[in-house]
Amino acid sequence: MLLDYWLSVGSDARPPGRSDLDPAGMVPLLSHIWLMDYEPGPRRLRYRLVGEEIRSRYGVPLVGRYLDEVVEPGGYPTVARYFLDCPGLPAIAVLAGRLYSERMKPGYGERLLLPLFSADGAPEGLIGTTICDEPVDSETEAALGVGRRITIFPLDGSDPITEEA
């Protein structure tokens, strides 16, 4: 649903920007959506908006915090790579399987990350959704249950990049 909406408000010339988004177009997903600002100089992402289902996975408020402040240090290189590829390449990222592995309560589900661009074509952030089943008790238990597949779809039409863990 989010991908369909993103495609409908963007154009062939550029992906949509924040100003193109209207919450009314994605009401059923709002509790599962997050929006991030992209800072190209230091290549950092900062949470701008976080739906209730996403917020409930963390013990701290996310809005205004940087991704590198929220993700556990051991998981950050993996998470940062696919998060930063979205505005950086640009690309669409799809993750399926084990989620929140760096958190105390990982689970299973899907995550979609979509880049956002300003009217002048500069990357300004990303919008994403994460739909996750109930958490399991530990990362060890999560790892036994299912793997994880991350696929990056560059917007220039080059071949997708897939990683399985």
N, CA, C and O of each residue as an XYZ file, in Angstrom:
660
protein
N       0.813     -1.188      0.000
C       0.000      0.000      0.000
C       0.870      1.272      0.000
O       0.590      2.219     -0.735
N       1.929      1.283      0.832
C       2.804      2.449      0.866
C       3.517      2.632     -0.464
O       3.640      3.758     -0.945
N       3.986      1.556     -1.063
C       4.655      1.658     -2.363
C       3.700      2.224     -3.411
O       4.085      3.103     -4.182
N       2.476      1.738     -3.449
C       1.502      2.259     -4.405
C       1.281      3.750     -4.198
O       1.218      4.514     -5.162
N       1.164      4.162     -2.943
C       0.954      5.583     -2.653
C       2.172      6.400     -3.091
O       2.027      7.432     -3.747
N       3.370      5.937     -2.728
C       4.617      6.625     -3.083
C       4.726      6.801     -4.599
O       5.095      7.871     -5.081
N       4.403      5.744     -5.342
C       4.435      5.816     -6.808
C       3.404      6.813     -7.342
O       3.658      7.503     -8.329
N       2.260      6.887     -6.701
C       1.191      7.761     -7.188
C       1.483      9.241     -6.964
O       0.973     10.079     -7.708
N       2.286      9.587     -5.966
C       2.571     10.999     -5.702
C       3.922     11.444     -6.260
O       4.238     12.633     -6.242
N       4.708     10.510     -6.750
C       5.975     10.852     -7.396
C       5.760     11.044     -8.891
O       4.628     11.111     -9.370
N       6.857     11.130     -9.608
C       6.773     11.277    -11.066
C       7.934     10.522    -11.697
O       8.815     10.016    -11.001
N       7.923     10.455    -13.007
C       9.050      9.821    -13.708
C      10.325     10.631    -13.525
O      11.426     10.083    -13.578
N      10.178     11.934    -13.311
C      11.343     12.814    -13.166
C      12.040     12.654    -11.815
O      13.264     12.761    -11.735
N      11.270     12.397    -10.750
C      11.874     12.238     -9.426
C      10.906     11.539     -8.481
O       9.689     11.628     -8.648
N      11.456     10.842     -7.483
C      10.589     10.293     -6.445
C       9.908     11.445     -5.704
O      10.343     12.592     -5.812
N       8.852     11.150     -4.959
C       8.177     12.213     -4.218
C       9.059     12.796     -3.116
O      10.055     12.200     -2.708
N       8.668     13.959     -2.656
C       9.312     14.605     -1.523
C       8.351     14.650     -0.350
O       7.189     14.262     -0.475
N       8.836     15.125      0.794
C       7.970     15.232      1.974
C       6.724     16.053      1.686
O       5.628     15.705      2.127
N       6.892     17.144      0.945
C       5.744     18.021      0.684
C       4.686     17.358     -0.198
O       3.552     17.834     -0.258
N       5.035     16.273     -0.877
C       4.074     15.545     -1.710
C       3.222     14.579     -0.900
O       2.184     14.118     -1.374
N       3.651     14.274      0.305
C       2.970     13.265      1.122
C       1.758     13.862      1.830
O       1.798     14.992      2.314
N       0.691     13.091      1.879
C      -0.527     13.462      2.593
C      -0.923     12.259      3.448
O      -1.211     11.191      2.908
N      -0.942     12.416      4.766
C      -1.302     11.285      5.633
C      -2.641     10.642      5.262
O      -2.830      9.448      5.496
N      -3.558     11.400      4.697
C      -4.860     10.842      4.316
C      -4.719      9.741      3.267
O      -5.606      8.896      3.140
N      -3.625      9.739      2.519
C      -3.403      8.723      1.499
C      -2.856      7.413      2.032
O      -2.718      6.446      1.283
N      -2.544      7.372      3.318
C      -1.964      6.152      3.898
C      -2.495      5.864      5.297
O      -1.771      5.328      6.136
N      -3.735      6.212      5.549
C      -4.338      6.075      6.874
C      -4.163      4.675      7.481
O      -3.757      4.581      8.639
N      -4.449      3.587      6.757
C      -4.322      2.265      7.387
C      -2.908      1.921      7.862
O      -2.738      1.033      8.698
N      -1.892      2.617      7.335
C      -0.505      2.303      7.672
C       0.128      3.272      8.673
O       1.257      3.043      9.106
N      -0.560      4.332      9.046
C       0.086      5.388      9.826
C       0.767      4.892     11.094
O       1.824      5.413     11.450
N       0.213      3.919     11.782
C       0.866      3.450     13.014
C       2.139      2.660     12.723
O       2.946      2.430     13.624
N       2.321      2.245     11.474
C       3.489      1.452     11.071
C       4.488      2.252     10.237
O       5.436      1.678      9.701
N       4.293      3.562     10.119
C       5.124      4.397      9.244
C       6.115      5.211     10.056
O       5.836      5.592     11.193
N       7.268      5.473      9.469
C       8.253      6.394     10.027
C       8.810      7.225      8.886
O       8.877      6.788      7.737
N       9.200      8.417      9.237
C       9.728      9.382      8.283
C      11.055      9.880      8.831
O      11.166     10.194     10.016
N      12.062      9.953      7.968
C      13.393     10.375      8.399
C      13.930     11.470      7.492
O      13.670     11.478      6.289
N      14.684     12.398      8.084
C      15.424     13.409      7.336
C      16.817     12.863      7.041
O      17.402     12.146      7.854
N      17.338     13.211      5.870
C      18.673     12.778      5.442
C      19.622     13.962      5.474
O      19.327     15.012      4.904
N      20.752     13.802      6.134
C      21.800     14.816      6.162
C      22.979     14.276      5.352
O      23.713     13.416      5.837
N      23.173     14.773      4.115
C      24.175     14.200      3.227
C      25.618     14.388      3.681
O      26.441     13.496      3.476
N      25.948     15.534      4.297
C      27.333     15.781      4.717
C      27.859     14.682      5.618
O      28.842     14.023      5.280
N      27.223     14.475      6.750
C      27.677     13.389      7.624
C      27.024     12.046      7.289
O      27.314     11.045      7.945
N      26.140     12.008      6.272
C      25.368     10.798      5.916
C      24.681     10.218      7.148
O      24.983      9.110      7.591
N      23.759     10.991      7.681
C      22.991     10.555      8.846
C      21.505     10.698      8.570
O      21.080     11.513      7.751
N      20.733      9.892      9.266
C      19.279      9.929      9.186
C      18.720     10.236     10.566
O      19.148      9.664     11.568
N      17.746     11.158     10.600
C      17.124     11.554     11.865
C      15.622     11.332     11.762
O      14.987     11.733     10.787
N      15.059     10.682     12.790
C      13.624     10.436     12.818
C      12.862     11.745     12.907
O      13.153     12.591     13.754
N      11.881     11.904     12.023
C      11.033     13.096     11.991
C       9.625     12.767     12.493
O       8.989     13.586     13.156
N       9.148     11.571     12.172
C       7.816     11.112     12.562
C       7.894      9.611     12.781
O       8.585      8.905     12.047
N       7.181      9.122     13.797
C       7.204      7.697     14.100
C       5.798      7.262     14.496
O       5.207      7.818     15.422
N       5.264      6.265     13.790
C       3.954      5.714     14.129
C       3.995      4.942     15.441
O       5.061      4.529     15.896
N       2.850      4.757     16.030
C       2.744      4.130     17.352
C       3.295      2.706     17.391
O       3.947      2.337     18.368
N       3.058      1.908     16.376
C       3.586      0.540     16.369
C       5.114      0.528     16.329
O       5.745     -0.335     16.939
N       5.696      1.464     15.629
C       7.157      1.556     15.566
C       7.688      2.028     16.913
O       8.630      1.447     17.450
N       7.087      3.077     17.456
C       7.510      3.635     18.740
C       7.468      2.577     19.839
O       8.331      2.567     20.717
N       6.488      1.697     19.802
C       6.324      0.693     20.859
C       7.474     -0.321     20.909
O       7.646     -1.005     21.918
N       8.255     -0.422     19.839
C       9.388     -1.353     19.813
C      10.607     -0.835     20.573
O      11.541     -1.589     20.844
N      10.596      0.430     20.910
C      11.765      1.059     21.516
C      11.417      1.584     22.906
O      10.279      1.976     23.161
N      12.382      1.589     23.782
C      12.177      2.093     25.132
C      12.444      3.575     25.263
O      12.386      4.124     26.364
N      12.737      4.232     24.146
C      13.063      5.664     24.160
C      12.285      6.351     23.037
O      11.926      5.704     22.054
N      12.021      7.650     23.169
C      11.404      8.380     22.065
C      12.353      8.420     20.861
O      13.566      8.541     21.032
N      11.815      8.322     19.672
C      12.649      8.307     18.473
C      12.676      9.647     17.746
O      13.702      9.999     17.165
N      11.590     10.399     17.761
C      11.516     11.652     17.006
C      12.630     12.590     17.466
O      12.798     12.855     18.657
N      13.387     13.085     16.478
C      14.509     13.980     16.755
C      15.827     13.259     16.982
O      16.875     13.903     17.051
N      15.797     11.948     17.099
C      17.035     11.185     17.317
C      17.552     10.642     15.991
O      16.793     10.400     15.053
N      18.868     10.457     15.946
C      19.519      9.899     14.762
C      19.492      8.379     14.821
O      19.485      7.783     15.898
N      19.478      7.765     13.645
C      19.486      6.310     13.550
C      20.654      5.718     14.326
O      20.494      4.711     15.015
N      21.833      6.341     14.218
C      23.007      5.797     14.915
C      22.912      5.935     16.430
O      23.692      5.310     17.148
N      21.987      6.728     16.926
C      21.756      6.850     18.370
C      20.767      5.817     18.880
O      20.691      5.564     20.082
N      20.007      5.218     17.964
C      18.933      4.308     18.343
C      19.314      2.843     18.166
O      18.986      2.005     19.005
N      20.003      2.540     17.081
C      20.382      1.152     16.783
C      21.593      0.775     17.621
O      22.531      1.558     17.777
N      21.554     -0.429     18.153
C      22.690     -0.939     18.929
C      23.948     -0.920     18.058
O      23.870     -1.207     16.863
N      25.106     -0.587     18.639
C      26.339     -0.467     17.840
C      26.655     -1.704     16.997
O      27.117     -1.562     15.864
N      26.424     -2.893     17.507
C      26.733     -4.105     16.755
C      25.875     -4.287     15.514
O      26.319     -4.893     14.539
N      24.647     -3.769     15.539
C      23.749     -3.905     14.400
C      23.775     -2.724     13.449
O      23.239     -2.798     12.344
N      24.398     -1.634     13.877
C      24.342     -0.411     13.085
C      24.941     -0.541     11.680
O      24.320     -0.045     10.740
N      26.091     -1.166     11.473
C      26.635     -1.234     10.102
C      25.665     -1.858      9.101
O      25.556     -1.379      7.972
N      24.968     -2.908      9.494
C      24.008     -3.552      8.595
C      22.814     -2.653      8.350
O      22.418     -2.436      7.205
N      22.237     -2.126      9.425
C      21.048     -1.285      9.311
C      21.370     -0.012      8.526
O      20.606      0.381      7.644
N      22.472      0.621      8.837
C      22.844      1.873      8.176
C      23.026      1.680      6.680
O      22.650      2.547      5.891
N      23.598      0.556      6.287
C      23.854      0.334      4.869
C      22.558      0.394      4.070
O      22.492      1.132      3.087
N      21.541     -0.342      4.450
C      20.343     -0.318      3.626
C      19.497      0.927      3.872
O      18.800      1.363      2.956
N      19.525      1.507      5.045
C      18.813      2.761      5.278
C      19.439      3.886      4.442
O      18.719      4.648      3.797
N      20.763      3.992      4.450
C      21.441      5.084      3.747
C      21.465      4.893      2.234
O      21.589      5.873      1.499
N      21.350      3.656      1.749
C      21.289      3.423      0.310
C      20.051      4.064     -0.314
O      20.087      4.480     -1.472
N      18.964      4.145      0.438
C      17.707      4.679     -0.130
C      17.884      6.108     -0.650
O      17.665      6.346     -1.838
N      18.267      7.055      0.185
C      18.476      8.393     -0.369
C      19.818      8.525     -1.090
O      19.955      9.360     -1.984
N      20.803      7.719     -0.717
C      22.154      7.867     -1.255
C      22.330      7.380     -2.673
O      23.033      8.031     -3.446
N      21.718      6.249     -3.060
C      21.929      5.712     -4.417
C      21.165      6.481     -5.495
O      21.838      6.897     -6.439
N      19.956      6.707     -5.486
C      18.852      6.313     -4.613
C      18.343      4.917     -4.954
O      18.611      4.369     -6.022
N      17.588      4.363     -3.988
C      17.080      3.009     -4.141
C      15.875      2.791     -3.243
O      15.598      3.567     -2.328
N      15.182      1.723     -3.535
C      14.132      1.205     -2.660
C      14.750      0.014     -1.950
O      15.457     -0.780     -2.571
N      14.491     -0.120     -0.657
C      14.997     -1.264      0.094
C      13.820     -2.056      0.657
O      12.856     -1.490      1.171
N      13.924     -3.378      0.546
C      12.910     -4.276      1.072
C      13.620     -5.286      1.963
O      14.599     -5.908      1.551
N      13.130     -5.443      3.162
C      13.688     -6.410      4.097
C      12.567     -7.348      4.490
O      11.472     -6.893      4.822
N      12.814     -8.636      4.460
C      11.813     -9.621      4.864
C      12.473    -10.664      5.748
O      13.594    -11.099      5.483
N      11.777    -11.057      6.789
C      12.288    -12.061      7.716
C      12.496    -11.482      9.090
O      11.630    -10.788      9.622
N      13.653    -11.770      9.668
C      13.970    -11.347     11.030
C      14.147     -9.831     11.081
O      14.920     -9.266     10.307
N      13.429     -9.175     11.995
C      13.504     -7.728     12.167
C      13.884     -7.394     13.604
O      13.737     -8.215     14.508
N      14.365     -6.200     13.791
C      14.734     -5.707     15.117
C      15.731     -6.636     15.798
O      15.692     -6.801     17.017
N      16.623     -7.243     15.023
C      17.609     -8.167     15.595
C      18.495     -7.490     16.616
O      18.989     -8.139     17.538
N      18.705     -6.177     16.463
C      19.566     -5.451     17.389
C      18.828     -5.065     18.662
O      19.442     -4.532     19.586
N      17.529     -5.320     18.732
C      16.717     -4.956     19.898
C      16.606     -6.139     20.841
O      16.968     -7.263     20.493
N      16.107     -5.878     22.027
C      15.920     -6.940     23.013
C      14.803     -7.899     22.605
O      14.809     -9.052     23.034
N      13.849     -7.459     21.793
C      12.712     -8.286     21.397
C      12.572     -8.321     19.875
O      11.712     -7.638     19.320
N      13.403     -9.106     19.199
C      13.279     -9.190     17.741
C      11.980     -9.889     17.355
O      11.333    -10.521     18.190
N      11.607     -9.771     16.091
C      10.414    -10.425     15.578
C      10.591    -10.726     14.106
O      11.699    -10.656     13.574
N       9.486    -11.064     13.450
C       9.510    -11.392     12.029
C       8.536    -10.490     11.288
O       7.495    -10.117     11.829
N       8.870    -10.143     10.058
C       7.967     -9.316      9.286
C       8.628     -8.771      8.045
O       9.525     -9.384      7.467
N       8.150     -7.571      7.640
C       8.654     -6.935      6.430
C       8.878     -5.456      6.683
O       8.191     -4.840      7.498
N       9.841     -4.898      5.979
C      10.161     -3.467      6.071
C      10.380     -2.960      4.649
O      11.029     -3.614      3.833
N       9.827     -1.783      4.369
C       9.971     -1.130      3.076
C      10.491      0.270      3.325
O       9.945      0.996      4.156
N      11.547      0.661      2.612
C      12.125      2.000      2.727
C      12.101      2.651      1.351
O      12.523      2.051      0.363
N      11.600      3.892      1.297
C      11.434      4.603      0.041
C      12.069      5.984      0.151
O      11.818      6.698      1.122
N      12.891      6.377     -0.831
C      13.555      7.681     -0.751
C      12.591      8.834     -1.035
O      11.597      8.682     -1.746
N      12.914      9.976     -0.463
C      12.175     11.217     -0.700
C      13.158     12.256     -1.221
O      14.278     12.368     -0.722
N      12.729     13.021     -2.235
C      13.599     14.014     -2.869
C      12.897     15.362     -2.955
O      11.692     15.431     -3.195
N      13.654     16.423     -2.759
C      13.117     17.776     -2.869
C      12.798     18.080     -4.331
O      13.180     17.328     -5.228
N      12.095     19.188     -4.561
C      11.727     19.588     -5.923
C      12.940     19.796     -6.821
O      12.849     19.615     -8.035
N      14.090     20.180     -6.228
C      15.295     20.383     -7.044
C      16.108     19.098     -7.223
O      17.201     19.127     -7.789
N      15.571     17.964     -6.739
C      16.220     16.673     -6.952
C      17.210     16.240     -5.896
O      17.881     15.222     -6.070
N      17.324     16.978     -4.805
C      18.250     16.604     -3.727
C      17.579     15.609     -2.780
O      16.399     15.754     -2.462
N      18.328     14.598     -2.330
C      17.744     13.662     -1.366
C      17.409     14.389     -0.071
O      18.241     15.110      0.478
N      16.182     14.194      0.415
C      15.793     14.849      1.661
C      15.421     13.876      2.764
O      15.231     14.294      3.906
N      15.312     12.594      2.457
C      14.991     11.646      3.515
C      14.392     10.377      2.977
O      14.601      9.998      1.825
N      13.641      9.728      3.842
C      12.955      8.522      3.433
C      11.715      8.338      4.263
O      11.583      8.865      5.367
N      10.804      7.565      3.689
C       9.610      7.131      4.393
C       9.657      5.617      4.366
O      10.078      5.015      3.378
N       9.229      5.016      5.438
C       9.246      3.572      5.492
C       8.120      3.031      6.324
O       7.462      3.755      7.071
N       7.913      1.754      6.180
C       6.935      1.047      7.000
C       7.552     -0.264      7.448
O       8.301     -0.907      6.713
N       7.223     -0.637      8.652
C       7.656     -1.916      9.194
C       6.430     -2.609      9.762
O       5.752     -2.076     10.640
N       6.154     -3.791      9.256
C       5.055     -4.608      9.760
C       5.714     -5.826     10.391
O       6.366     -6.612      9.703
N       5.545     -5.982     11.692
C       6.273     -7.024     12.428
C       5.315     -7.809     13.309
O       4.460     -7.238     13.984
N       5.474     -9.141     13.290
C       4.704     -9.993     14.188
C       5.134     -9.741     15.620
O       6.069     -8.985     15.884
N       4.449    -10.373     16.517
C       4.807    -10.279     17.928
C       6.268    -10.656     18.121
O       6.772    -11.558     17.451
N       6.941     -9.979     19.022
C       8.362    -10.274     19.222
C       8.591    -11.657     19.826
O       7.734    -12.215     20.511
N       9.773    -12.184     19.545
C      10.204    -13.423     20.181
C      11.091    -13.044     21.361
O      11.445    -11.876     21.522
N      11.450    -14.022     22.185
C      12.125    -13.726     23.442
C      13.580    -13.291     23.323
O      14.089    -12.598     24.204
N      14.261    -13.687     22.243
C      15.676    -13.342     22.154
C      16.138    -13.375     20.711
O      15.477    -13.947     19.844
N      17.287    -12.752     20.463
C      17.864    -12.782     19.122
C      18.211    -14.213     18.727
O      18.080    -14.579     17.559
N      18.656    -15.030     19.690
C      18.993    -16.425     19.412
C      17.763    -17.167     18.914
O      17.832    -17.898     17.925
N      16.634    -16.980     19.598
C      15.389    -17.623     19.182
C      14.962    -17.122     17.807
O      14.509    -17.910     16.977
N      15.099    -15.821     17.556
C      14.738    -15.249     16.264
C      15.600    -15.831     15.154
O      15.096    -16.138     14.074
N      16.886    -15.985     15.408
C      17.807    -16.507     14.404
C      17.476    -17.956     14.059
O      17.701    -18.386     12.928
N      16.948    -18.710     15.015
C      16.577    -20.095     14.760
C      15.318    -20.193     13.909
O      15.141    -21.155     13.161
N      14.448    -19.202     14.022
C      13.154    -19.267     13.365
C      13.178    -18.961     11.886
O      12.547    -19.670     11.102
N      13.889    -17.926     11.484
C      13.843    -17.511     10.092
C      15.038    -16.602      9.799
O      15.540    -15.910     10.685
N      15.466    -16.617      8.587
C      16.559    -15.741      8.186
C      16.046    -14.363      7.811
O      14.929    -13.981      8.158
N      16.878    -13.629      7.101
C      16.512    -12.276      6.692
C      17.058    -12.057      5.288
O      18.183    -12.446      4.975
N      16.247    -11.431      4.452
C      16.663    -11.084      3.097
C      16.490     -9.576      2.933
O      15.416     -9.024      3.172
N      17.567     -8.933      2.521
C      17.549     -7.506      2.234
C      17.780     -7.355      0.737
O      18.764     -7.864      0.200
N      16.875     -6.656      0.069
C      17.033     -6.412     -1.356
C      16.987     -4.908     -1.599
O      16.059     -4.220     -1.174
N      18.001     -4.417     -2.285
C      18.106     -3.012     -2.650
C      17.811     -2.911     -4.145
O      18.469     -3.563     -4.956
N      16.823     -2.094     -4.508
C      16.436     -1.883     -5.894
C      16.858     -0.471     -6.307
O      16.127      0.483     -6.041
N      18.025     -0.315     -6.954
C      18.448      1.018     -7.388
C      17.438      1.628     -8.360
O      16.932      0.942     -9.248
N      17.153      2.906     -8.191
C      16.174      3.570     -9.039
C      16.682      3.820    -10.456
O      15.900      4.172    -11.340
N      17.987      3.640    -10.680
C      18.519      3.825    -12.029
C      18.282      2.602    -12.918
O      18.697      2.586    -14.077
N      17.617      1.581    -12.377
C      17.304      0.393    -13.155
C      18.379     -0.667    -13.156
O      18.204     -1.720    -13.769
N      19.505     -0.412    -12.473
C      20.543     -1.445    -12.413
C      20.050     -2.630    -11.580
O      19.034     -2.547    -10.891
N      20.787     -3.719    -11.661
C      20.371     -4.959    -11.015
C      20.199     -4.789     -9.504
O      20.974     -4.086     -8.856
N      19.172     -5.443     -8.955
C      18.980     -5.416     -7.503
C      20.153     -6.096     -6.794
O      20.823     -6.965     -7.352
N      20.375     -5.681     -5.568
C      21.416     -6.261     -4.718
C      20.703     -6.972     -3.586
O      19.909     -6.367     -2.866
N      20.991     -8.273     -3.426
C      20.310     -9.056     -2.393
C      21.342     -9.642     -1.447
O      22.401    -10.123     -1.850
N      20.988     -9.581     -0.185
C      21.835    -10.164      0.876
C      20.934    -11.001      1.767
O      19.845    -10.576      2.154
N      21.409    -12.197      2.084
C      20.654    -13.071      2.986
C      21.484    -13.348      4.223
O      22.696    -13.553      4.151
N      20.808    -13.349      5.354
C      21.484    -13.641      6.619
C      20.651    -14.580      7.452
O      21.051    -14.946      8.556
